[in-house]
Amino acid sequence: MSIEMRRKYGAGITSEEYIETGRPRNQGEPREEPDYHAINDANTRYAIKHFRQWKAKRKGPEYKIIFE
């Protein structure tokens, strides 16, 4: 949008800085996308390291006699 159009339609609504430059005052920097492959690899390494076999809670001979 040209400066004339910004002056015509933005007068009183937007800042003078926006009218002159065309850039918002509070425009932030673009965010950087995280490296999902590296995060996935780290999670996989953590899962392999902390893996434990699940054990049955009832292993007694009484349980086997009654429920088998």
Secondary structure by P-SEA (a helix, b strand, c coil): ccaaaaaacccccccccccccccccccccbbbbcaaaaaaaaaaaaaaaabbbbbbccccaaaaaccc
